[in-house]
Amino acid sequence: MHAKDILIDGFGRIREEVHAVVEGLGPDELNARPGPDANSVAWLVWHLTRVQDDHVADAFGLDQAWLSQGWEKRLGLGLSRRDTGYGHTSAQVAGVRVGSGDLLTGYHDAVHGQTLEALRGLTAADLERVVDERWDPPVTLGVRLVSVLSDDLQHVGQAAYARGLLQSAAS
């Protein structure tokens, strides 16, 4: 198995979990926060998708689906065009309200498709390419992709936990 196949599998698992966590939730459940300063399922899924979109597009020199495919307008969150949710305050998290799970999964699927397309063309040598020199040591493409994979898996796990808390409280 090649490294790109492992990455493709990992990003596929994120997609599966995003769909599982959003499935069957209406707007009230998607946007509910299990605690006063907790993140909602909607915010977590939006954020993990924005990070993947932003970081993968940057690393491969692609346009972000958020902008190029109109997801910024479709979700209508009123945020700056480059906002990924990083560093959001509790009030900003509360402001990320999504009207349907289909919007979240649609955006995620668009980003996932772009990610897969980029990954399919990877060679082992590509993974050594430096994509961010602001760090010491500079960040390679391989490190950036694993970082996005790790961050997304953590956030989809948080979304699943938040969903469980909300459903437990409702029963």
N, C-alpha and C positions, 0 to 999 in steps of 0.2 A: 504494500500500500504506500502510495506517495503522500507527501505532506499535504499537497493540495486536496487529496481525497479525504484526509482527516479533517481539514478545514471545511470542506463542503459538507461533510457529515455533521460537524459541529453546528454550523449555521442552519442546517436543516432541522436539527433538534430544537434550536431556538424557535424557528418558525412553527414547529409542531406545538411547542409549549405556549406560544403566543395565542394560537388558535384555541387551544384547550382552555386557557385561562379566561378568554373573552367570550367563548361560546355560551349562548343563552343569557348573557347579562344585558339588561336594559340600561338606558341612560342613568337612571338613579343609582343602580348598583355599580356601574362603571365609574361614576364620578364620586361615589361615597368614599369618605376617608374613615378608616377604622379607629382613628384617634384624632385629636384636635390638630396635630401637626404631622400626621402620617400622610404618606403618598397614596393616592387613589390608584386603582387598577389602570384607569385611563391614563393618568400621568406617567406611571411606570412603563406602560407599553409604548406610549408616545415617545418618552425619553429614550428608551433603549433603541427604538427604531431611528430616532433622530441622530443618536450617536453613531449607530452603524452607518446610516446614510452619509453623514458628515465625514466620518473618518475614512470609510472605504472610498468614497468619491475623491477625497483629497489624495489618498495614497495612490490611486490609479489615474488621477487626472481626469475624472469624470464629472459631469454635472450632477448635483444632488437631485434625487427624485422629488424631494420636498418642493423645490423650485421649478425644475424643468418639466415635471409632470403635473404640476398644479395642486399638489397635496396641501400646500400652505393655504391656498384659497378654499379648498374643499373642507378642510378641518376648521378653518375660520377662527383660529385661537387668538388673533390679534397680537401676536408676538412679533418681535423683530425677525427678519428673514433668516438670520443666522442663529437664532436661539435654539439651543439643544436641550435646555433645561438644567444644564450644569450650573450649580450654585443658586438655584431657585430658592427664594424664601418661601415660607409657609403660605403667604398670601399669593405668591405667583403660582404655587402648586394648586391652590384652590381655584385659580383663574383658568386652569387648563381643564375645560369641560368639553367632553366629546358627546355628540348626539347619537352615535350608534357604534356598536362593535364592528359592523361592516366597514366603517370608515377606518378604524384602527387596523383591522386585519388587511384591508385593501392597501393602505399605505405600507404596512409591513411587507406584504407580498410583493409590492413594487420594488422596495428596497432589497428584499431577499433575491428577487430575480436579477437585479443589477449586480448584487454581490456575487451570485453564482456565475454570472457571465464573466465577471472579472477573474474569479478564482479558476475557472476552467482553462484559462490561458496561461496560468502560472508555470514557471519552471523553478527548479531548485535555486538557480542563481538569482532569480527575481526576489526571493525571500531575503537575500542579503543586502538588497538595495536600501540605502538610507532614505527615509521619507520625512524625517524630522530631526534637524540639527540643533534644536533648542534644548536638548537634553544631553547629559553627560553620563554614559556614552550616548551618542546619537541613536535614534530609534530606527531599526530596520523594518522593512515591510512585514517580515515574519513576526517580529515582536508586536508591531501595531495590530496585526490581525488577531493574534492570541489575546492581546489586551481587550479588543472589542468583543471577542468571543466570551472572555471571562466576565466583562462588565455586563453584557447582555444576559448571560446565564444567571448572574446574581439578581438582576432586576426582574427577570421573568419569574424567578423563584420567589422574590418579594411579592410580585403581583399575585402569584398562586396563594401565598400565605394570606395576603390581604383579602382575597376572594373567600378563602376559608373562614377567616374571622367574621366577615360580613354575613356569610351564609349561616354560620353558627349563631350569631347574634339574632338573626331573623327567625330561627326555629325555636 
